[in-house]
Amino acid sequence: MSDRTSAAEALSPGPPATDTPHVDAGDAGYSKDLKSRHINMIAIGGAVGTGLFLGAGGRLADAGPSLAIAYAVCGVFAFFVVRALGELVLYRPSSGAFVSYAREFMGEKGAYTAGWLYFLNWSTTAVADITAAATYAHFWAMFSDIPQWILALIALAVVLVANLISVKYFGEMEFWFAIVKVAALVAFMLVGIFLIVTQQDVGGHTPGFATLSENDGVFPLGMLPMLLVIQGVVFAYASVELCGVAAGETKNPEKIMPKAINSIMWRVGIFYVGSVTLLALLLPYTAYSDSESPFVTVMDRIGIPAAAGVMNLVVLTAALSSLNSGLYSTGRILRSMALAGSAPKFTGRMNKGQVPYGGILLTAAFGVLGVGLNFVMPGQAFEIVLNLASIGILGTWGMIMLCSLLFWQRAKEGRLSRPAYRLPWAPYTQIVTLVFLAVVLVLMWWGGGIGRTTVMFLPLIAAALVGGWFVVRGRVNALAAER
């Protein structure tokens, strides 16, 4: 049954009938090879990525220690988003994730909009990831003379080949990537706590709370800079929805997903807020920059042989992990769209490993454009694509919360049943989150510079979406009629 009630149902005097389960053609053909340990570590990997390992350096320099507050606030809303998606997943697991839910609750136009906004998010994030990988590689002398665009191209090629094999290999790669990231962060935090407690010298500076008082406190540049970096902080949480996409390729998601999603909140508190707080206590905020991972900066100042090199290898792993996740998720989302007619036909194709290679290749093609951006303007490539990715993230999160709100409304009407695992305080949670996302957009404009330029692209993005819909709507309607 479609997401629109029939005329007969609309005229019936009794309570609305319960909708029949929605079936998405894009869910067929996948293997169920992702295990509980994969999903749990994918959830961790989604919450710990390039936005922390590379982006935190420049954000600390811009906002000072107040960056930890920004991470905490954005983390709460990120949790609301993934919890809302988790409720939808428990209602009906789908590899199309929020695109499939948008199709059910908002029709094909909603699915089309959600899918292409998500593609905007990950195609630009892929550029950010290969830019980060190239930046990290320049830390070592052996790569310092190699142009940034060549290193970016190598990173893209390596991850693309690995992603095309099978979902099992993707799951294993993400499992070990996440293990490396978490182990490194835990080790860094233990070292940081030890340095603070024992007052060990860090590059000529004594760490501790005096670091804050001697450098104008938590808000050394005022509160406005903290507000203005929020759009970049949102980017750091861009992968939290990945576990919702992966749910379509795992057995027993009703048992696995709640545990994985619930753990995101404390991970945010420990890994993001905790590590940024330690960074602010170990060195003055002026010691950090956007050209180097802040974790590498600290390790380099400590002077432990090879410590900075090891940490740099870890953050390089994080960038490749994020790129791997982006290729994986966009491949599934584009396939769901292709089988409904709103994406190119070739993105619906799968290989023998049951991998939707067409969508993965399309995302990788945009990564190649990012290689060109690294060639033309290597110094600004990361910030430019980060802002564009933030637009896609805001749109994706907004669509998830709208789907959740419509799902809640239908359940209230008695047409659907909500699972036991629910987003708390609905519908207020959805409304407050949508307001927060709108505020972030305003802050991007208010901050000026690249952020304002990005917001000015919104009419062009909207025009592209509208124009694209008129191109694909004939095929979408034809396929809908066949179903």
N, C-alpha and C positions, 0 to 999 in steps of 0.2 A: 504494500500500500504506500502511496506517496505521502509526503509530509503535509499535503493539503487535504483537508477533510472533504469528502464527497458532498454533493448537493443534498443527497438524501439524508446524510448524517447531520448536516447543518440545519435541516428543517425538522428533525425529530425532536419531540418535546422533552424526552428524557435526558438524563445526564450523558455527556459525550462518551462514545464507546472507546474502549481501550485500543490504541493503535497497534497494528501488527508490527512485528520486528522489522526494522529497516535492513535491507540487504544491499551491500555495496559490492559491485562487481570487482572493484580493485582489491578486495581482500582475498580473492581466490588465487591459488597457484603458489603460495608461499610455503616454505618448510617451517616447522616449529622447532628449530634447533637451538633457540636461545634458552639457556637454563637460568635458574634462580640466581646463581652467582654472577652470571652475565648481566642480568637486569639490575641487580644491586650495585654492581660496579659501574654500569652505564649511568645510573642515577648519580653516583659520586662524580664520575667523569664529567657529566653534564653540569654539575655544580661547581667544578673546579677547572678553569680553562685559561685561555690566553688573556682574557680580560683581567684576571688577577695577576698572572705571572709576568705579563709585559705592561698592561695598562695601568697597574697600580703605581708604577714609578712616576709617570707623568702626572697622575692624579694627586699623588702625595705632594709633588712639587707645586701643584696649582692650588690645592686646598688645605694642605697640612694634615695634622692628625685627625681633623674632623672627617676625613675620608672614611674612617671606621664607622661613624654615625651614618653616613650615606649608604655604606654597604649594608648596615643593619636594617635601615628603613626599606631599601630596595629588596633585601632578602625576604622580608615579611610578605611583600606583595608578590614576589616570585613564588613563594610557598603557596599563596592563595591561588595563583594561576595553575600550578602543577597539581594542587589538591582538587581544583575544579575539573581539570583534565582527568585526574584519577577517578573521580566519580563517574565521568562519562565512559571511561575505559571499562570500569566495572559493570556499567550498564550494557555496553556492547564493545568488546575489543575490536580494534580495526587498525590495519597498517596505514590506512589513510588518515587516521587520527582525527584531528580537528577539522580537516577538510571533509571527511566523511560525515562528521557531526553537523557541520555547517550545511551540507547537502540535505541532511535529514530535517533540520530545524529552520533553515533559512532558504532552502531551495538551491538551484544550480548557480544562481548569481552569487549567493553567499559562498558556496564552495569554490567558485572561480576566484573570487576576491581573496579568500583566505589562502588558497593555494599559491597564488602569484605573489602575495605579500610575504609568504613564507619563503618562496624562492628568492625574492629580493633580499631577505634576511641572510639566507645561507650562501647565495652566490657572492654577495659582498663580504660575508664573513670568511668565505674561502680565500678571498683576496687578502683579508686581514691576517689570516693564519699563515699563508705562504710568505707574506711580508714579515711576520714575526719570526718565522723559521729562518728566513734569510738574515734577519737582524741578529738572531742568536748565533748563527753560524759565523758571522763576522767577528765574534768574540775571540775565536781561535785564529792564531797567526796564519795557519795554513790556508785559511779561507779569506783572509783580509783583502787579498788582491783580486778576488773573483767578484765581478759585478753582482750587485744585489739581485738583479733580474734573472741571472743565470741560476743562482741558488734557489730563488723562488720557483723557477721552472722545474728544477730537480726535485724539490719537495713535492710539488704537485704530481709529477710523474710517478714517484715512488708510491704515494698514498693511493692514487687512482688505480694502479695495477693491483694493489693489495685488496682494494674494495670490491673489485669485480669478480673475485673468486667465488665466495659464498657467504651467506649470513653467519655461518659457524665460524669462519675465519675472522669476520668482522667482530663477532662477539668475543673471540679469544684475544684479538688485538686490543679491543677496548678494555677487556678485563685486566690485561697486563699493563696497558697504558695507565689505567686508573690506579693500579697497585703502585706503580712508580711514582705517580703524582702524590698520592696520599702518604706514602712512606717518606718522600722527600719533605713534604710539608710538616709531617710529624717530627722528623729529625730536625728540621729548621727551627720549629717552635721549641723543642727541647733545648737546643743549643742557645736559642735566644733567651729563654727563661734562665738558663744557667749563667749566661753572660750578665744578665740584669741582676740576678740575686748575688752573684759573686763580685759584681762591679769590675768585670774584666775590661781592659782597654779594647776599644773597637776603632781602629784607625785614628788614634790620638784623641778619642772621645770616650768619656765614661758614661755608659748607658744607664737609663733609669728614668724616674719621673722628673728629674731635674732637666732632662732633655726637653720636656714640654715647657717648664717654667722659664727656662733660659732662652726659649725661642718663641715667646709670646703666646704660650698656652695652646689649647686645643683648636682655637680659631685664630691663627696668627695673621690671616689675611681678611678676617671677618667671616660672616655667615654666608654671604652671597657666593663666594667661590665654591663652598660645599654644595650649595643648591645647583650651581651651574655644572658641576661634574656628575650630577646624578644621571644624565643621559648616557655618559660613558660607563657608569656603574651598572646601569640596566643591561648594557651590552655584555657585561661579565657574567650575567645569569642567562644568557641567550640559549643555552643548551638544556635547561631544566626540563623542557617539554619532550626531550628525546626519548625518555623512558615510555612515554605514551605511544610514540610511534613504534617502538620495539615490542610493545605488548601484543601486537598482531602476529608476531613470530615466536611466541613462547606458549608453552602449555601451562594450563592452570593460572592464568593471569590474576584471577580473583584471590589467589593465595599469595602471589608474589608481589603484586603492585602496591597494596597498602603499606607493607613493610618498607619497600624501597622509597615510596613517596614520603612517608612520615619521617624517615631518617634525614630527609633533606634539610629540615629546619635546624637540627643541631649541627649538621655539617656546615651550614652557612655560618652559624655562630662561632664554631671553632676555626674553620679554615679561612673564612673571609675576615670576619671581625677580629678574631684572635690574631691572625698573622699580620694584618695591617696595624693593629695596636702595637704588636711587638716591633714592627718595622719603625713605627714612630718613636718608640722608646729607645731603640738601639742607636739611631742616628738622627740628627736634625733633618727636618723635612727638606731643607735646601740641599742635602747631599744626594737626593734622588733626581732622576731625569727620565724623560720619555724615550731615551735612546738605549737604555739598558734595563734589564729586569732588576727590580729593587732587591730581590733575593740574591742575585749575583753581586750587586753593589755591596751588600753586607758581608757576604762571604769573602769578597775581594779585600775588604777592609780588615777582616779578622786576620788574614795572612796565613791561614792554614794551607799548606801546599795542595794544590789541585782542587781545593774545596769549591772555588768559584767555577772551575771548569766542570766539575760534577754537577753543580746546581744548574749551570747553563745547559748541560745535556738534558737535565730533567725538564726545564722549561721548553726546550726544543721538542721533547716528547709530547708535552702538553699541546703545543701548537699543531703537531702532526695528528694528535688524537682528536682535536677539535675539527680539523680538516676532514679526517676520516668519518667523524660523526655527521658532518654536514653533507658529504656525498651520500652516505647511507640514507639519511632521512629524506633528503630531497628526491632521491630515486624512488622511494615509496610514495611520497606525496604526489609527485608528477605522474606516477603510474595510475593512481586513483583518479586523477584529473583526466588523464588521457583516455581511460576507458569510459569516461563520462562525456568526452568530446571537448573539454576545455583546455587541453594541452596537446602539443603535437603528437601525432600517432606513434612516432618512433619511441617516445618516452614511455610507452606502455609495454614495450617488448622486454622479454626476460631471456636470460641465457640458460644453459643446462644446469647451472648451479642455483637456479631459481632466484637470480639477482636481476632486478630491473635496470639493466645496463644503460638503456636509452636515457633515462632521467639523470643517471650518474654522469654520463658523458656530457649532457647539456650543462650541468653545473660546472664540470671541469672546464668546459669551453669558456665559461665566464672567468674561471680562474686564470686562463691564458690571457684574457684581457687585463687581468690584474698584474700579470708578468710585464705587460706593456706599461702599466702605470708605474711599476717599480723602476722601469727603464727611464721614463720621462721625468718623474719626480719622486725619487726614493725617499727623500726626507719627509714628505707629507702623505705618502701612500696610506700609512696605517690610520691616521686621523680621518682622512677623507672617507675611506671605506667603512670605518667604525661608525661614523655619523649616518651614512646611508643604511648600514645594517641596523642601526637603532630604529630607523623608521620602519623597517620590516618587522623588527621585534615588537615595537609598540602595536603595529597592526595585527600581528599574529596573536599577541596576548589579548588584545581587545576582542578579536574574533572568538577566542576560547571562552572569555568571560561572557560574551553575548550568547554563545551556544549554551553555556551553563545556565544563564538566566532564562532562556527559552525552555530549556529542559526542566528547570524548576517550575516554570509556569505550567507546562503540560502535566507535570506530576501533580501539581495542585489541582488541576482540572480533572484529575483522575484518569487521564489518557495513558499515562506511563507510570511505572513504579520506580522510585529511586532506590538504589542499592543501599545496604546498611552503611557502607563507607561513603560519607557525604562531606561536601564542603560546608563547614560550620557557618552559622549566622546568615545563611542565604535568606533573602536576596540582597541583604545589605552589603555583604562581602563583595559581591560582583559589582554593585554600584560604586562603592568606595574605590575599588581597584580601577574601574573605568575612569573615574575622576582623577585618580593618581596618574594614569597614563596620559590623560589630557594635559595635566600640569607639567609633566615631563616634556611634552611637545612645546608648551609655552616657554619653558626654561631653555630649550634648544634655541628658540628664536631670541630670547632675552639675552643669551650669552654672546650673541654676535658671532663674527668670524665664520668658520666652517659650519658651525651648528645652524646659524641663521641661513646660510646659503643652502644647506640641506633642506630646511623647512620650506624654502622658496621652491624647491623641486617638487613639493607636494602637488601643485596643480598639474605638473607634467606627468607625475605618477598616476594621478587620478584620470587624466586624459588618456594615458596609455591603457589603463584598465578598461575604461569605457570603450575606446576604440577597439581593443582586443576582444571585448565581449561581442561587439557587432560582427566581428570576423568569425567567431566560433559559435555563435548562438544557434545558427542553422543546424550544425552538426550536433550540438548539445540537445536541441529539441528533438532531432530525428532519433538519436539514441535513447532519449527518455521515452519517446513513443514506442520504441521496440520493447523496452522493459515493461 
